[in-house]
Amino acid sequence: MRVALTGATGYTGGHLLRTLVARGDQVSALARDGSLTDELRASGARWVSGDLRDEAALRKVVEGADAVLHVAAVYRTAGHPDSYYREINVGGTRRLLEAAKASGVKRFVHTSTVGVYGHVAKPPADESFPPSPSDIYQETKAEADVLALAFGREHGLEVSVVRPGAIYGPLETRLLKLFRQIARGRYAIVGSGEPFYHLVYIDDLVAGFLLAMERPQAAGEAFIIAGPSYLSQNDLAARVARATGGSVLPFKLPAWPIQRVGDVVEAICVPLGIEPPIHRRRVDFWTKSRAFSIAKARRLLGYAPQVDVDEGLARTVASYRQAGWL
């Protein structure tokens, strides 16, 4: 296939890029100036310089493509006003959809997040669960979901939406701090430890993307792509402790004081463009349940995650140690 890819310089997009090239697809990829490493330059992709605000670059990257995998987004970083999130996550998606339609692209896969569902009080949630985003990143991803599916219906473009669980795997850094603290015996669970968390190993996520890109049944649908099971915060911490040889502190911390501190720190740091050392969303990690059903992806796509949590954690720990991070 001829595939146009955004977000190829990131973790998930990079794995997609390597998988597509390895199986013989022709890949054109969008990248901001200065973001390419030597490895990416040598990947075999055709690189187009620009970002999601650059209409000319978007037309160029999708030219001749059979399918678009749209992974790029602005994530949670300090110093960006809400308007910037909306410009990139919503406006960028609209511009890419328009470029894809004009170029005759058949399939468009939009990347969302299970974060659009917010707290799942009665788990597990499936794709019919009403969105309840809690921050500007999740809000704009939810808006882009609606936009993409509606655009597909109105213009005859086969659009599918992938909502990944919490992504982890070798050299993924979002959970690195958790692994380090547990490995050093310095980790205390915040709150009860009972809320759920739903991981997805990177190889399983890539498989889900490819199914969403190729299966006819994916057109016009959204899919939760996550691991085979969810687990409680207590269970997650215990499994990471076994994988690292570390330990969890024998007491729990109350959530509300940390939430208050997070509010104050964010109020000070964000206007200054400084990444806050603690965020309210980090407390959400411990206090909000994220537990999902993957039945729809299994039924319509044939999605079947292959990596269970213990195996995925072991591979992740091994990569951290090889890199000297643990």
C-alpha positions in Angstrom: 0.0 0.0 0.0 0.9 3.6 -0.3 0.5 5.1 3.2 0.7 8.7 4.4 1.7 8.9 8.0 1.7 11.8 10.5 3.4 11.6 13.9 6.1 9.3 12.6 8.8 11.0 14.8 6.9 10.0 17.9 6.8 6.7 19.8 3.6 5.1 18.2 4.2 6.7 14.8 7.8 5.5 14.8 6.7 1.9 15.4 4.1 2.2 12.7 6.7 3.6 10.3 9.1 0.7 10.8 6.3 -1.9 10.5 4.9 -0.4 7.3 8.4 -0.2 5.7 9.3 -3.7 6.8 6.3 -5.2 5.1 6.9 -3.4 1.9 4.5 -0.4 2.0 5.5 2.9 0.4 5.4 5.5 3.2 5.3 9.3 3.0 5.6 10.9 6.4 5.2 14.4 7.7 7.8 15.9 10.0 8.6 19.3 11.4 11.9 20.9 10.6 14.7 19.6 12.8 12.8 16.6 14.1 14.4 13.9 12.0 17.1 11.7 13.4 19.6 9.8 11.3 17.6 6.6 11.9 14.4 8.2 10.6 16.1 9.6 7.5 17.4 6.2 6.7 14.0 4.5 7.3 13.0 4.3 3.6 10.1 6.8 4.0 9.6 9.8 1.8 9.7 12.8 4.2 7.7 15.9 3.8 8.7 19.0 5.8 5.8 20.7 7.6 3.2 20.4 10.3 -0.6 20.1 10.6 -1.0 23.9 9.9 0.8 23.7 6.6 -1.8 22.9 3.9 0.7 22.7 1.1 2.7 20.1 3.1 -0.5 18.1 3.9 -1.4 18.0 0.2 2.1 16.8 -0.6 2.3 14.1 2.0 -1.1 12.5 1.0 -0.4 12.7 -2.8 -0.9 9.3 -4.3 -1.7 7.6 -1.0 -4.2 4.8 -0.6 -4.5 5.4 3.1 -3.7 7.9 5.8 -2.6 7.1 9.3 -3.1 10.3 11.3 -1.2 9.9 14.6 0.2 13.4 15.1 -1.2 15.6 17.8 -0.2 18.2 20.5 -0.1 16.3 23.8 -0.1 17.7 27.3 2.8 20.2 27.4 3.2 23.5 29.2 3.1 26.9 27.6 0.3 26.2 25.0 -3.0 28.0 25.2 -6.2 26.1 24.6 -6.4 27.6 21.1 -3.2 25.9 20.1 -4.6 22.5 21.0 -7.7 23.2 19.0 -5.7 24.5 16.0 -3.6 21.4 15.8 -5.8 18.6 17.1 -9.0 19.7 15.5 -8.0 22.1 12.8 -5.1 20.0 11.7 -7.3 16.9 11.4 -9.8 18.9 9.3 -7.0 20.1 7.0 -5.6 16.6 6.6 -9.1 15.2 5.9 -9.6 17.8 3.2 -6.3 17.0 1.6 -7.0 13.3 1.7 -10.4 13.8 0.0 -8.9 16.0 -2.7 -6.1 13.4 -3.4 -8.5 10.5 -3.7 -7.4 8.7 -0.6 -9.7 5.7 0.2 -9.1 5.1 4.0 -8.3 7.6 6.7 -7.4 6.3 10.2 -7.7 9.0 12.9 -5.9 8.5 16.3 -7.9 9.4 19.4 -7.5 8.2 23.0 -9.6 6.3 25.6 -9.1 9.5 27.6 -12.1 11.0 25.8 -14.3 8.8 28.1 -13.0 10.3 31.3 -13.7 8.3 34.5 -15.4 5.0 34.0 -17.5 4.6 37.1 -19.1 1.3 36.0 -16.4 -0.5 34.1 -15.8 -1.6 31.5 -16.8 1.1 29.0 -17.2 0.4 25.3 -17.4 2.6 22.3 -21.0 3.6 23.1 -20.0 5.1 26.5 -20.6 8.9 26.4 -17.5 11.0 26.2 -16.5 12.9 29.3 -13.1 14.6 28.6 -11.5 16.3 31.6 -8.8 18.5 30.0 -8.1 20.4 26.8 -6.2 17.6 25.2 -9.0 15.1 25.7 -11.6 17.7 24.7 -9.9 18.5 21.4 -9.4 14.8 20.6 -13.1 14.1 21.2 -14.0 17.0 18.9 -11.7 15.6 16.2 -13.3 12.2 16.5 -16.7 13.7 15.8 -15.3 15.8 13.0 -13.5 12.9 11.3 -16.4 10.5 11.3 -18.8 13.2 10.1 -16.4 14.2 7.3 -16.2 10.6 6.2 -20.0 10.3 6.0 -20.5 13.5 4.2 -17.7 13.1 1.6 -17.5 9.4 1.0 -14.1 8.9 2.7 -13.7 5.7 4.6 -12.8 7.0 8.1 -12.0 4.8 11.1 -11.1 6.0 14.6 -8.6 4.2 16.9 -8.8 5.0 20.6 -5.7 3.4 22.2 -5.4 2.4 25.9 -2.4 3.5 27.9 0.5 2.8 25.6 3.6 1.0 26.9 6.5 -1.0 25.6 10.3 -0.9 25.1 11.7 2.6 25.5 8.3 4.2 26.0 8.9 7.0 28.6 5.5 7.9 29.9 5.6 5.2 32.6 9.3 5.3 33.1 9.0 7.4 36.3 6.6 4.8 37.8 9.0 1.9 36.9 12.0 3.8 38.4 10.3 4.6 41.7 9.1 1.1 42.2 12.5 -0.4 41.2 14.1 1.8 43.9 11.4 1.1 46.5 10.2 4.7 46.7 6.7 4.3 45.3 3.5 4.8 47.3 0.1 4.4 45.8 -2.1 7.4 46.0 -5.7 6.8 47.1 -7.2 3.4 47.5 -5.4 1.7 44.6 -8.7 0.2 43.4 -9.3 2.3 40.3 -8.5 0.5 37.0 -5.9 1.1 34.4 -5.9 -0.4 30.9 -2.6 -0.8 29.1 -1.9 -1.7 25.5 1.4 -3.0 24.4 2.9 -1.2 21.4 3.0 -4.3 19.1 -0.7 -5.0 19.8 -1.6 -1.3 19.1 0.3 -1.4 15.8 -1.7 -4.5 14.8 -4.9 -2.7 15.7 -4.0 0.3 13.5 -3.2 -2.0 10.5 -6.6 -3.7 10.9 -8.4 -0.4 11.1 -6.6 0.6 7.9 -7.3 -2.5 6.0 -10.5 -4.2 7.1 -13.6 -3.1 5.2 -15.7 -3.4 8.4 -13.6 -0.5 10.0 -15.1 2.2 7.7 -17.2 4.6 9.6 -16.4 3.1 13.0 -14.5 3.9 16.2 -12.5 1.2 18.1 -11.0 0.9 21.5 -7.6 -0.8 21.0 -6.3 -2.0 24.3 -4.7 -5.0 26.0 -6.4 -8.3 26.8 -7.4 -7.1 30.3 -7.4 -4.1 32.7 -6.0 -4.2 36.2 -6.2 -2.2 39.4 -3.6 0.3 40.5 -2.7 -2.1 43.3 -2.2 -4.9 40.8 -0.3 -2.8 38.3 2.2 -1.7 41.0 2.6 -5.2 42.3 3.4 -6.5 38.8 5.8 -3.7 38.1 7.5 -4.6 41.4 7.9 -8.2 40.3 9.2 -7.2 36.9 11.8 -4.8 38.3 12.7 -6.6 41.5 11.6 -3.5 43.4 8.9 -2.9 46.0 5.9 -0.7 46.8 5.9 1.3 50.0 3.5 -0.3 52.6 1.3 2.8 53.0 -1.0 4.8 50.7 -1.1 8.6 50.3 -4.3 10.6 50.3 -5.2 12.0 46.9 -6.7 15.4 47.8 -3.6 17.2 49.1 -1.7 16.2 46.0 -4.6 17.4 43.8 -4.5 20.8 45.6 -0.7 21.1 45.2 -1.1 20.1 41.5 -3.7 22.9 41.0 -1.4 25.5 42.5 1.8 24.3 40.7 0.0 24.3 37.3 -1.4 27.8 37.9 2.1 29.1 38.4 4.1 27.0 35.9 1.8 26.9 32.8 1.6 30.6 32.2 5.4 30.8 32.4 5.8 27.9 29.9 7.4 25.7 32.6 6.5 22.0 32.7 4.9 21.5 36.1 6.6 18.9 38.3 3.2 17.7 39.4 -0.1 17.9 37.5 -3.7 17.2 38.5 -3.7 14.6 35.7 -1.1 12.6 37.5 -3.4 12.3 40.4 -6.1 11.3 37.9 -3.8 8.4 37.1 -4.5 7.0 40.6 -8.1 8.1 41.2 -9.9 7.7 37.9 -10.8 4.3 36.5 -9.8 3.5 32.9 -11.3 0.1 32.1 -12.6 -0.9 28.6 -14.1 -3.6 26.5 -12.3 -4.5 23.3 -15.2 -6.7 22.1 -16.0 -4.5 19.1 -12.5 -4.6 17.8 -12.4 -8.4 18.3 -15.7 -8.8 16.5 -15.4 -6.5 13.5 -11.6 -6.4 13.0 -10.4 -9.7 14.3 -8.2 -7.8 16.8 -6.5 -10.2 19.2 -3.9 -8.8 21.5 -0.9 -11.1 21.8 1.1 -9.6 24.7 -0.2 -10.1 28.3 0.7 -7.6 31.0 3.5 -9.6 32.6 5.2 -10.3 29.3 4.9 -6.7 28.2 6.2 -5.4 31.5 9.2 -7.7 31.3 10.1 -6.6 27.8 9.7 -2.9 28.9 12.0 -3.4 31.9 14.6 -5.2 29.8 14.7 -2.2 27.4 15.0 0.3 30.2 17.9 -1.6 31.7 19.7 -2.0 28.3 19.3 1.8 27.8 20.7 2.4 31.3 17.4 4.0 32.5 16.9 1.6 35.5 
